[in-house]
């Protein structure tokens, strides 16, 4: 078992794969502990960290030990042991961006989305579509994992990750801060296409993979919007739905 090879403390996690590891090493907000690689790849990683300008310990293990540590998921012979990224509060996010730009703020909110790979994929899309942050509910949301980091393709290192303590209260706070808050849900009275015309601060909330938006969340948002899909199709994956909504929101900026 991985726990017998590598004992992580509660504030630690692993990042695996070359792209994700390099992104984490270059993130000044990361508290780094050490790298694990095979003997054959040690020199190349010594060169990588020298080029970045870091000093970090490199430990060597056999490839099958790296396989076990990474739960037999692809790792490209590199694993980074690091501290969990610190998530900021909504107040900190709003204060940080109060005078940062004249451009409208864009925020994607995940209300109890539990799959780390879905969260990571949404973070990746959020960075691609120029969102200003991704917010996660404090309850029923995954901690940062190697799977989440890998799915984000390094974007988790570049985007503000916000933790929301109380969804209803935080929605109200956003509304009081001149945000229009949309909920993405089947049966919404507006079409997702209308997002491309928005010029104000916008937050879009998506619900859990199985149940979608919670009733109370639906009641608190300004408006519910829907993505038109084939009537014979049950639903979209939450990551796909988020990407469609974020693209529509930023369409006039990206084109």
MIDOSE-1310 file (N, C-alpha, C; in nm, 2 decimals, decimal comma, always signed):
residues 255
xxxx	+0,08/-0,12/+0,00/+0,00/+0,00/+0,00/+0,09/+0,12/+0,00; +0,03/+0,23/-0,06/+0,11/+0,36/-0,07/+0,14/+0,41/+0,07; +0,06/+0,39/+0,17/+0,08/+0,45/+0,30/+0,20/+0,39/+0,37; +0,24/+0,26/+0,33/+0,35/+0,20/+0,39/+0,48/+0,25/+0,32
xxxx	+0,47/+0,30/+0,20/+0,59/+0,35/+0,13/+0,60/+0,50/+0,15; +0,49/+0,57/+0,16/+0,50/+0,72/+0,18/+0,39/+0,76/+0,28; +0,43/+0,81/+0,39/+0,34/+0,86/+0,49/+0,32/+1,01/+0,48; +0,21/+1,05/+0,43/+0,18/+1,19/+0,42/+0,11/+1,25/+0,55
xxxx	+0,15/+1,37/+0,58/+0,08/+1,43/+0,70/-0,05/+1,50/+0,64; -0,13/+1,54/+0,74/-0,27/+1,59/+0,70/-0,26/+1,71/+0,61; -0,15/+1,79/+0,62/-0,15/+1,91/+0,54/-0,07/+1,89/+0,41; -0,03/+1,76/+0,38/+0,04/+1,73/+0,26/-0,04/+1,66/+0,15
xxxx	+0,00/+1,68/+0,03/-0,05/+1,60/-0,08/+0,06/+1,57/-0,18; +0,02/+1,50/-0,29/+0,12/+1,47/-0,39/+0,07/+1,53/-0,52; +0,17/+1,57/-0,61/+0,14/+1,61/-0,74/+0,23/+1,52/-0,83; +0,17/+1,47/-0,94/+0,25/+1,37/-1,02/+0,24/+1,41/-1,17
xxxx	+0,33/+1,36/-1,24/+0,34/+1,39/-1,38/+0,43/+1,52/-1,41; +0,50/+1,52/-1,52/+0,59/+1,62/-1,55/+0,53/+1,76/-1,55; +0,42/+1,78/-1,63/+0,36/+1,91/-1,65/+0,31/+1,96/-1,52; +0,23/+1,88/-1,45/+0,18/+1,93/-1,32/+0,28/+1,96/-1,22
xxxx	+0,39/+1,88/-1,21/+0,50/+1,90/-1,12/+0,57/+2,03/-1,15; +0,60/+2,05/-1,28/+0,67/+2,17/-1,31/+0,59/+2,30/-1,28; +0,46/+2,29/-1,30/+0,37/+2,40/-1,27/+0,37/+2,43/-1,12; +0,37/+2,32/-1,04/+0,37/+2,34/-0,90/+0,51/+2,39/-0,85
xxxx	+0,62/+2,35/-0,90/+0,75/+2,39/-0,87/+0,76/+2,54/-0,89; +0,70/+2,59/-1,00/+0,71/+2,73/-1,04/+0,61/+2,82/-0,96; +0,52/+2,76/-0,88/+0,42/+2,84/-0,81/+0,48/+2,89/-0,68; +0,50/+3,03/-0,67/+0,56/+3,08/-0,55/+0,47/+3,06/-0,42
xxxx	+0,34/+3,03/-0,44/+0,25/+3,01/-0,33/+0,25/+2,86/-0,28; +0,33/+2,78/-0,34/+0,34/+2,64/-0,30/+0,45/+2,62/-0,19; +0,42/+2,55/-0,09/+0,52/+2,51/+0,01/+0,56/+2,37/-0,03; +0,69/+2,36/-0,08/+0,74/+2,23/-0,13/+0,82/+2,15/-0,03
xxxx	+0,81/+2,02/-0,04/+0,88/+1,93/+0,06/+1,00/+1,86/-0,02; +0,96/+1,77/-0,11/+1,07/+1,70/-0,18/+1,01/+1,63/-0,30; +1,10/+1,59/-0,39/+1,06/+1,52/-0,51/+1,10/+1,37/-0,50; +1,02/+1,29/-0,57/+1,05/+1,14/-0,57/+1,06/+1,10/-0,72
xxxx	+1,17/+1,04/-0,76/+1,18/+1,00/-0,89/+1,26/+0,87/-0,89; +1,29/+0,81/-1,01/+1,37/+0,69/-1,02/+1,52/+0,74/-1,04; +1,61/+0,65/-1,01/+1,75/+0,68/-1,03/+1,78/+0,72/-1,17; +1,71/+0,66/-1,27/+1,74/+0,69/-1,41/+1,70/+0,84/-1,44
xxxx	+1,61/+0,90/-1,37/+1,56/+1,03/-1,40/+1,60/+1,14/-1,31; +1,69/+1,10/-1,21/+1,73/+1,20/-1,11/+1,81/+1,31/-1,17; +1,90/+1,28/-1,26/+1,98/+1,39/-1,31/+1,90/+1,49/-1,39; +1,81/+1,44/-1,47/+1,72/+1,53/-1,55/+1,64/+1,62/-1,46
xxxx	+1,59/+1,57/-1,35/+1,52/+1,65/-1,25/+1,61/+1,75/-1,17; +1,73/+1,71/-1,15/+1,82/+1,80/-1,09/+1,85/+1,92/-1,18; +1,85/+1,90/-1,31/+1,87/+2,00/-1,41/+1,74/+2,09/-1,42; +1,63/+2,03/-1,41/+1,50/+2,10/-1,41/+1,49/+2,20/-1,30
xxxx	+1,52/+2,15/-1,18/+1,50/+2,24/-1,06/+1,61/+2,35/-1,05; +1,73/+2,32/-1,11/+1,84/+2,42/-1,12/+1,80/+2,53/-1,21; +1,73/+2,49/-1,32/+1,69/+2,59/-1,42/+1,58/+2,68/-1,36; +1,49/+2,62/-1,28/+1,39/+2,70/-1,22/+1,45/+2,79/-1,11
xxxx	+1,56/+2,75/-1,05/+1,62/+2,83/-0,94/+1,58/+2,78/-0,81; +1,55/+2,66/-0,79/+1,50/+2,61/-0,66/+1,61/+2,52/-0,60; +1,59/+2,50/-0,47/+1,67/+2,40/-0,40/+1,57/+2,31/-0,33; +1,56/+2,19/-0,37/+1,46/+2,09/-0,31/+1,53/+1,95/-0,31
xxxx	+1,50/+1,88/-0,21/+1,55/+1,74/-0,20/+1,49/+1,65/-0,30; +1,57/+1,56/-0,36/+1,52/+1,46/-0,45/+1,55/+1,32/-0,40; +1,44/+1,24/-0,38/+1,46/+1,11/-0,33/+1,43/+1,01/-0,44; +1,50/+0,90/-0,44/+1,49/+0,80/-0,55/+1,42/+0,68/-0,49
xxxx	+1,33/+0,63/-0,58/+1,25/+0,50/-0,55/+1,24/+0,42/-0,68; +1,21/+0,29/-0,66/+1,19/+0,21/-0,78/+1,06/+0,25/-0,85; +1,05/+0,22/-0,98/+0,93/+0,26/-1,05/+0,80/+0,20/-0,99; +0,81/+0,07/-0,95/+0,69/+0,01/-0,89/+0,65/+0,07/-0,76
xxxx	+0,74/+0,13/-0,69/+0,71/+0,21/-0,57/+0,64/+0,34/-0,60; +0,68/+0,41/-0,71/+0,61/+0,52/-0,76/+0,47/+0,49/-0,81; +0,46/+0,37/-0,87/+0,33/+0,33/-0,91/+0,23/+0,31/-0,79; +0,28/+0,25/-0,69/+0,20/+0,23/-0,57/+0,17/+0,37/-0,50
xxxx	+0,26/+0,46/-0,49/+0,24/+0,59/-0,43/+0,13/+0,66/-0,50; +0,13/+0,65/-0,64/+0,04/+0,72/-0,72/-0,09/+0,64/-0,76; -0,11/+0,54/-0,67/-0,23/+0,46/-0,69/-0,24/+0,40/-0,83; -0,13/+0,37/-0,89/-0,12/+0,30/-1,02/-0,18/+0,39/-1,13
xxxx	-0,17/+0,52/-1,11/-0,21/+0,61/-1,22/-0,08/+0,66/-1,29; -0,08/+0,71/-1,41/+0,04/+0,76/-1,48/+0,11/+0,87/-1,40; +0,24/+0,86/-1,39/+0,31/+0,96/-1,31/+0,44/+1,01/-1,39; +0,48/+0,95/-1,50/+0,59/+0,99/-1,58/+0,72/+1,00/-1,49
xxxx	+0,73/+0,91/-1,39/+0,85/+0,89/-1,31/+0,88/+1,01/-1,22; +0,78/+1,09/-1,19/+0,80/+1,20/-1,10/+0,68/+1,23/-1,01; +0,71/+1,24/-0,88/+0,60/+1,27/-0,78/+0,66/+1,38/-0,69; +0,58/+1,49/-0,67/+0,62/+1,60/-0,58/+0,53/+1,59/-0,45
xxxx	+0,60/+1,59/-0,34/+0,53/+1,60/-0,21/+0,53/+1,75/-0,17; +0,41/+1,80/-0,15/+0,39/+1,94/-0,13/+0,28/+1,97/-0,03; +0,27/+2,09/+0,02/+0,16/+2,13/+0,11/+0,04/+2,16/+0,02; -0,08/+2,13/+0,08/-0,20/+2,16/+0,01/-0,21/+2,31/-0,02
xxxx	-0,26/+2,34/-0,14/-0,27/+2,48/-0,17/-0,37/+2,55/-0,08; -0,34/+2,67/-0,03/-0,43/+2,74/+0,06/-0,54/+2,80/-0,02; -0,67/+2,77/+0,02/-0,78/+2,83/-0,05/-0,82/+2,96/+0,02; -0,86/+3,06/-0,06/-0,89/+3,19/+0,00/-1,04/+3,20/+0,03
xxxx	-1,08/+3,30/+0,11/-1,22/+3,32/+0,14/-1,28/+3,41/+0,03; -1,41/+3,42/+0,02/-1,47/+3,50/-0,07/-1,44/+3,65/-0,04; -1,44/+3,68/+0,08/-1,40/+3,82/+0,12/-1,26/+3,86/+0,07; -1,17/+3,76/+0,08/-1,03/+3,79/+0,04/-1,03/+3,80/-0,11
xxxx	-1,11/+3,72/-0,18/-1,11/+3,73/-0,33/-1,17/+3,87/-0,37; -1,28/+3,91/-0,31/-1,34/+4,04/-0,34/-1,25/+4,16/-0,31; -1,18/+4,15/-0,20/-1,09/+4,26/-0,16/-0,97/+4,26/-0,26; -0,92/+4,14/-0,30/-0,80/+4,14/-0,39/-0,84/+4,20/-0,52
xxxx	-0,96/+4,18/-0,57/-1,00/+4,22/-0,70/-1,08/+4,36/-0,70; -1,09/+4,42/-0,59/-1,17/+4,54/-0,57/-1,12/+4,65/-0,67; -0,99/+4,67/-0,68/-0,94/+4,77/-0,77/-0,84/+4,72/-0,87; -0,85/+4,59/-0,89/-0,75/+4,52/-0,98/-0,77/+4,55/-1,13
xxxx	-0,89/+4,57/-1,17/-0,92/+4,58/-1,31/-1,05/+4,65/-1,34; -1,06/+4,71/-1,45/-1,19/+4,76/-1,49/-1,28/+4,66/-1,56; -1,22/+4,54/-1,59/-1,29/+4,43/-1,66/-1,39/+4,37/-1,56; -1,50/+4,32/-1,60/-1,60/+4,26/-1,51/-1,54/+4,13/-1,46
xxxx	-1,57/+4,09/-1,33/-1,52/+3,97/-1,27/-1,60/+3,85/-1,31; -1,54/+3,74/-1,33/-1,61/+3,61/-1,37/-1,57/+3,50/-1,27; -1,67/+3,44/-1,22/-1,65/+3,34/-1,11/-1,73/+3,21/-1,14; -1,67/+3,10/-1,13/-1,74/+2,97/-1,14/-1,75/+2,91/-1,00
xxxx	-1,87/+2,87/-0,96/-1,89/+2,81/-0,83/-1,94/+2,67/-0,84; -1,88/+2,58/-0,76/-1,92/+2,44/-0,76/-1,98/+2,41/-0,63; -2,11/+2,38/-0,63/-2,19/+2,35/-0,51/-2,20/+2,20/-0,49; -2,10/+2,15/-0,41/-2,09/+2,01/-0,38/-2,06/+1,92/-0,49
xxxx	-1,98/+1,96/-0,58/-1,92/+1,87/-0,69/-1,81/+1,79/-0,62; -1,82/+1,66/-0,62/-1,74/+1,58/-0,54/-1,62/+1,51/-0,61; -1,63/+1,49/-0,74/-1,53/+1,41/-0,81/-1,40/+1,50/-0,83; -1,28/+1,46/-0,78/-1,16/+1,54/-0,79/-1,13/+1,57/-0,94
xxxx	-1,15/+1,47/-1,03/-1,12/+1,49/-1,17/-1,21/+1,59/-1,24; -1,34/+1,58/-1,20/-1,43/+1,69/-1,25/-1,39/+1,83/-1,21; -1,35/+1,84/-1,08/-1,31/+1,97/-1,03/-1,18/+2,01/-1,10; -1,09/+1,92/-1,11/-0,96/+1,96/-1,18/-0,99/+2,00/-1,33
xxxx	-1,08/+1,93/-1,40/-1,11/+1,96/-1,54/-1,18/+2,10/-1,55; -1,26/+2,13/-1,45/-1,33/+2,26/-1,45/-1,23/+2,37/-1,42; -1,14/+2,35/-1,33/-1,03/+2,45/-1,30/-0,95/+2,47/-1,43; -0,92/+2,36/-1,51/-0,84/+2,38/-1,63/-0,92/+2,47/-1,73
xxxx	-1,05/+2,44/-1,75/-1,13/+2,52/-1,84/-1,15/+2,66/-1,79; -1,16/+2,68/-1,66/-1,18/+2,81/-1,60/-1,06/+2,90/-1,63; -0,94/+2,84/-1,63/-0,82/+2,92/-1,66/-0,82/+2,95/-1,81; -0,85/+2,85/-1,89/-0,86/+2,87/-2,04/-0,95/+2,98/-2,08
xxxx	-1,07/+2,98/-2,01/-1,17/+3,08/-2,05/-1,17/+3,21/-1,96; -1,05/+3,23/-1,90/-1,02/+3,36/-1,83/-1,12/+3,39/-1,72; -1,16/+3,29/-1,64/-1,23/+3,31/-1,52/-1,13/+3,37/-1,42; -1,19/+3,44/-1,32/-1,10/+3,50/-1,22/-1,08/+3,41/-1,10
xxxx	-1,17/+3,31/-1,08/-1,15/+3,22/-0,97/-1,25/+3,11/-0,98; -1,23/+3,00/-0,91/-1,32/+2,89/-0,89/-1,35/+2,87/-0,75; -1,47/+2,87/-0,71/-1,51/+2,86/-0,57/-1,58/+2,72/-0,54; -1,54/+2,66/-0,43/-1,59/+2,53/-0,39/-1,66/+2,54/-0,26
xxxx	-1,77/+2,47/-0,24/-1,84/+2,47/-0,12/-1,75/+2,40/-0,01; -1,76/+2,44/+0,11/-1,67/+2,39/+0,22/-1,71/+2,24/+0,24; -1,84/+2,21/+0,24/-1,88/+2,07/+0,27/-1,90/+2,00/+0,13; -1,87/+1,87/+0,14/-1,89/+1,78/+0,02/-1,82/+1,83/-0,10
xxxx	-1,70/+1,88/-0,08/-1,61/+1,91/-0,19/-1,47/+1,84/-0,16; -1,40/+1,79/-0,27/-1,28/+1,72/-0,24/-1,16/+1,81/-0,21; -1,07/+1,75/-0,13/-0,95/+1,82/-0,10/-0,86/+1,80/-0,23; -0,76/+1,88/-0,24/-0,67/+1,87/-0,35/-0,60/+1,73/-0,35
xxxx	-0,60/+1,67/-0,47/-0,53/+1,54/-0,48/-0,45/+1,54/-0,61; -0,37/+1,44/-0,63/-0,29/+1,42/-0,75/-0,38/+1,42/-0,87; -0,50/+1,35/-0,86/-0,59/+1,34/-0,97/-0,65/+1,48/-1,01; -0,68/+1,56/-0,91/-0,73/+1,69/-0,93/-0,63/+1,78/-1,00
xxxx	-0,50/+1,77/-0,95/-0,40/+1,85/-1,00/-0,37/+1,81/-1,15; -0,36/+1,68/-1,17/-0,33/+1,64/-1,31/-0,45/+1,68/-1,41; -0,57/+1,66/-1,36/-0,68/+1,70/-1,45/-0,69/+1,85/-1,48; -0,63/+1,93/-1,39/-0,63/+2,07/-1,41/-0,51/+2,11/-1,51
xxxx	-0,42/+2,02/-1,53/-0,31/+2,04/-1,62/-0,23/+2,17/-1,58; -0,21/+2,18/-1,45/-0,13/+2,29/-1,40/-0,21/+2,42/-1,37; -0,33/+2,42/-1,41/-0,41/+2,55/-1,40/-0,44/+2,57/-1,25; -0,44/+2,47/-1,17/-0,47/+2,49/-1,02/-0,36/+2,58/-0,96
xxxx	-0,25/+2,59/-1,02/-0,14/+2,67/-0,97/-0,16/+2,82/-1,00; -0,24/+2,85/-1,10/-0,25/+2,98/-1,16/-0,38/+3,05/-1,13; -0,47/+2,99/-1,07/-0,61/+3,05/-1,05/-0,64/+3,05/-0,90; -0,72/+3,15/-0,86/-0,76/+3,16/-0,72/-0,87/+3,05/-0,70
xxxx	-0,84/+2,97/-0,59/-0,94/+2,87/-0,55/-1,00/+2,92/-0,42; -1,13/+2,94/-0,42/-1,20/+3,00/-0,31/-1,28/+2,89/-0,24; -1,29/+2,90/-0,11/-1,37/+2,81/-0,03/-1,49/+2,89/+0,03; -1,61/+2,84/+0,01/-1,73/+2,90/+0,05/-1,79/+2,83/+0,18
xxxx	-1,80/+2,90/+0,28/-1,85/+2,84/+0,41/-2,00/+2,81/+0,41; -2,08/+2,91/+0,36/-2,22/+2,89/+0,36/-2,27/+2,95/+0,22; -2,33/+2,86/+0,14/-2,36/+2,89/+0,00/-2,46/+3,00/-0,01; -2,57/+2,99/+0,07/-2,67/+3,10/+0,06/-2,62/+3,23/+0,10
xxxx	-2,54/+3,24/+0,21/-2,48/+3,36/+0,26/-2,38/+3,42/+0,16; -2,30/+3,33/+0,09/-2,20/+3,38/+0,00/-2,27/+3,43/-0,13; -2,38/+3,37/-0,17/-2,45/+3,42/-0,29/-2,50/+3,56/-0,26; -2,56/+3,58/-0,14/-2,61/+3,71/-0,11/-2,49/+3,82/-0,11
xxxx	-2,38/+3,77/-0,06/-2,26/+3,86/-0,05/-2,22/+3,90/-0,19; -2,22/+3,81/-0,29/-2,19/+3,84/-0,42/-2,29/+3,93/-0,48; -2,41/+3,91/-0,46/-2,52/+4,00/-0,51/-2,50/+4,14/-0,46; -2,46/+4,15/-0,33/-2,44/+4,28/-0,27/-2,31/+4,35/-0,33
xxxx	-2,22/+4,27/-0,39/-2,10/+4,32/-0,45/-2,11/+4,33/-0,60; -2,24/+4,35/-0,64/-2,27/+4,38/-0,79/-2,24/+4,27/-0,88; -2,26/+4,14/-0,83/-2,26/+4,03/-0,92/-2,40/+3,98/-0,95; -2,42/+3,94/-1,08/-2,54/+3,87/-1,11/-2,50/+3,72/-1,10
xxxx	-2,58/+3,65/-1,02/-2,55/+3,51/-0,99/-2,65/+3,42/-1,07; -2,59/+3,34/-1,16/-2,67/+3,24/-1,24/-2,66/+3,10/-1,18; -2,76/+3,02/-1,18/-2,76/+2,88/-1,15/-2,78/+2,80/-1,28; -2,69/+2,70/-1,31/-2,71/+2,62/-1,43/-2,79/+2,50/-1,39
xxxx	-2,91/+2,48/-1,45/-3,00/+2,37/-1,41/-3,09/+2,34/-1,53; -3,13/+2,22/-1,53/-3,24/+2,18/-1,63/-3,36/+2,25/-1,60; -3,43/+2,30/-1,70/-3,56/+2,37/-1,68/-3,54/+2,52/-1,64; -3,42/+2,57/-1,66/-3,40/+2,71/-1,63/-3,48/+2,80/-1,73
xxxx	-3,52/+2,92/-1,69/-3,61/+3,00/-1,78/-3,53/+3,08/-1,88; -3,40/+3,07/-1,87/-3,31/+3,15/-1,97/-3,22/+3,05/-2,04; -3,17/+3,08/-2,16/-3,08/+3,00/-2,23/-2,94/+3,04/-2,21; -2,85/+2,94/-2,20/-2,71/+2,97/-2,17/-2,65/+3,06/-2,28
xxxx	-2,71/+3,06/-2,40/-2,65/+3,15/-2,51/-2,65/+3,30/-2,47; -2,75/+3,34/-2,38/-2,76/+3,48/-2,34/-2,64/+3,53/-2,26; -2,56/+3,44/-2,21/-2,44/+3,48/-2,13/-2,34/+3,56/-2,21; -2,34/+3,54/-2,34/-2,24/+3,61/-2,42/-2,26/+3,76/-2,42
xxxx	-2,38/+3,81/-2,38/-2,41/+3,95/-2,39/-2,39/+4,02/-2,25; -2,34/+3,94/-2,15/-2,32/+4,00/-2,02/-2,20/+4,08/-2,01; -2,21/+4,20/-1,95/-2,10/+4,29/-1,94/-2,07/+4,32/-1,79; -2,15/+4,26/-1,70/-2,13/+4,29/-1,56/-2,05/+4,18/-1,49
xxxx	-2,03/+4,19/-1,36/-1,97/+4,08/-1,28/-2,07/+3,96/-1,28; -2,02/+3,85/-1,31/-2,10/+3,73/-1,32/-2,04/+3,61/-1,24; -2,13/+3,54/-1,17/-2,10/+3,41/-1,11/-2,19/+3,31/-1,16; -2,14/+3,19/-1,19/-2,22/+3,08/-1,24/-2,20/+2,96/-1,15
xxxx	-2,32/+2,91/-1,10/-2,31/+2,80/-1,00/-2,36/+2,67/-1,07; -2,28/+2,56/-1,05/-2,31/+2,43/-1,09/-2,33/+2,34/-0,97; -2,42/+2,25/-0,98/-2,45/+2,15/-0,87/-2,38/+2,02/-0,88; -2,41/+1,93/-0,79/-2,34/+1,80/-0,78/-2,36/+1,72/-0,90
xxxx	-2,27/+1,62/-0,92/-2,28/+1,53/-1,04/-2,42/+1,46/-1,05; -2,47/+1,41/-0,94/-2,59/+1,33/-0,94/-2,72/+1,41/-0,93; -2,72/+1,51/-0,83/-2,85/+1,58/-0,80/-2,86/+1,72/-0,86; -2,75/+1,77/-0,91/-2,76/+1,91/-0,96/-2,76/+2,01/-0,85
xxxx	-2,82/+2,13/-0,89/-2,83/+2,23/-0,79/-2,92/+2,20/-0,67; -2,89/+2,23/-0,55/-2,98/+2,21/-0,44/-3,09/+2,31/-0,44; -3,20/+2,28/-0,38/-3,32/+2,36/-0,39/-3,30/+2,50/-0,33; -3,23/+2,51/-0,22/-3,20/+2,64/-0,16/-3,11/+2,73/-0,25
xxxx	-3,01/+2,66/-0,31/-2,93/+2,74/-0,41/-3,01/+2,79/-0,52; -3,10/+2,71/-0,58/-3,19/+2,76/-0,68/-3,27/+2,88/-0,64; -3,31/+2,88/-0,52/-3,40/+2,99/-0,47/-3,32/+3,12/-0,45; -3,19/+3,11/-0,43/-3,11/+3,23/-0,39/-3,05/+3,30/-0,52
xxxx	-3,03/+3,22/-0,63/-2,97/+3,28/-0,74/-3,06/+3,38/-0,81; -3,00/+3,47/-0,89/-3,08/+3,57/-0,96/-3,16/+3,51/-1,08; -3,10/+3,41/-1,14/-3,17/+3,34/-1,25/-3,12/+3,21/-1,28; -3,21/+3,11/-1,32/-3,16/+2,98/-1,36/-3,15/+2,98/-1,51
xxxx	-3,04/+2,92/-1,56/-3,02/+2,91/-1,71/-3,00/+2,76/-1,74; -3,03/+2,73/-1,86/-3,02/+2,59/-1,91/-2,94/+2,58/-2,04; -2,88/+2,46/-2,06/-2,81/+2,43/-2,18/-2,90/+2,34/-2,27; -2,95/+2,39/-2,39/-3,03/+2,30/-2,47/-2,96/+2,18/-2,52
xxxx	-3,01/+2,06/-2,50/-2,94/+1,94/-2,55/-3,05/+1,85/-2,61; -3,00/+1,74/-2,68/-3,09/+1,64/-2,74/-3,19/+1,59/-2,63; -3,31/+1,59/-2,67/-3,42/+1,54/-2,58/-3,40/+1,40/-2,53; -3,33/+1,32/-2,61/-3,31/+1,18/-2,58/-3,18/+1,16/-2,49
xxxx	-3,11/+1,27/-2,47/-2,99/+1,27/-2,38/-3,03/+1,31/-2,24; -2,99/+1,23/-2,14/-3,03/+1,26/-2,00/-2,97/+1,39/-1,95; -2,84/+1,40/-1,96/-2,77/+1,52/-1,91/-2,63/+1,53/-1,96; -2,56/+1,64/-1,93/-2,42/+1,66/-1,96/-2,34/+1,63/-1,83
xxxx	-2,22/+1,59/-1,85/-2,12/+1,58/-1,74/-2,10/+1,72/-1,69; -2,08/+1,74/-1,56/-2,07/+1,87/-1,50/-1,96/+1,95/-1,55; -1,85/+1,88/-1,59/-1,73/+1,95/-1,64/-1,76/+2,00/-1,78; -1,84/+1,93/-1,86/-1,87/+1,97/-2,00/-1,97/+2,09/-1,99
xxxx	-2,07/+2,08/-1,90/-2,16/+2,19/-1,88/-2,09/+2,32/-1,84; -2,00/+2,31/-1,75/-1,92/+2,42/-1,70/-1,85/+2,49/-1,82; -1,78/+2,41/-1,90/-1,71/+2,46/-2,01/-1,79/+2,53/-2,11; -1,91/+2,48/-2,14/-2,01/+2,55/-2,23/-2,05/+2,68/-2,17
xxxx	-2,08/+2,68/-2,05/-2,13/+2,81/-1,98/-2,01/+2,91/-1,98; -1,89/+2,87/-1,95/-1,78/+2,96/-1,94/-1,74/+3,02/-2,08; -1,75/+2,93/-2,18/-1,72/+2,98/-2,32/-1,82/+3,08/-2,36; -1,95/+3,05/-2,33/-2,05/+3,15/-2,37/-2,03/+3,28/-2,30
xxxx	-1,99/+3,28/-2,17/-1,97/+3,40/-2,09/-1,86/+3,48/-2,15; -1,75/+3,42/-2,20/-1,64/+3,49/-2,24/-1,62/+3,50/-2,39; -1,73/+3,46/-2,46/-1,73/+3,45/-2,61/-1,68/+3,58/-2,67; -1,73/+3,69/-2,63/-1,70/+3,82/-2,70/-1,56/+3,86/-2,66
xxx	-1,51/+3,81/-2,55/-1,37/+3,85/-2,51/-1,27/+3,76/-2,58; -1,30/+3,63/-2,60/-1,21/+3,54/-2,66/-1,20/+3,55/-2,81; -1,31/+3,59/-2,88/-1,31/+3,60/-3,02/-1,25/+3,72/-3,07
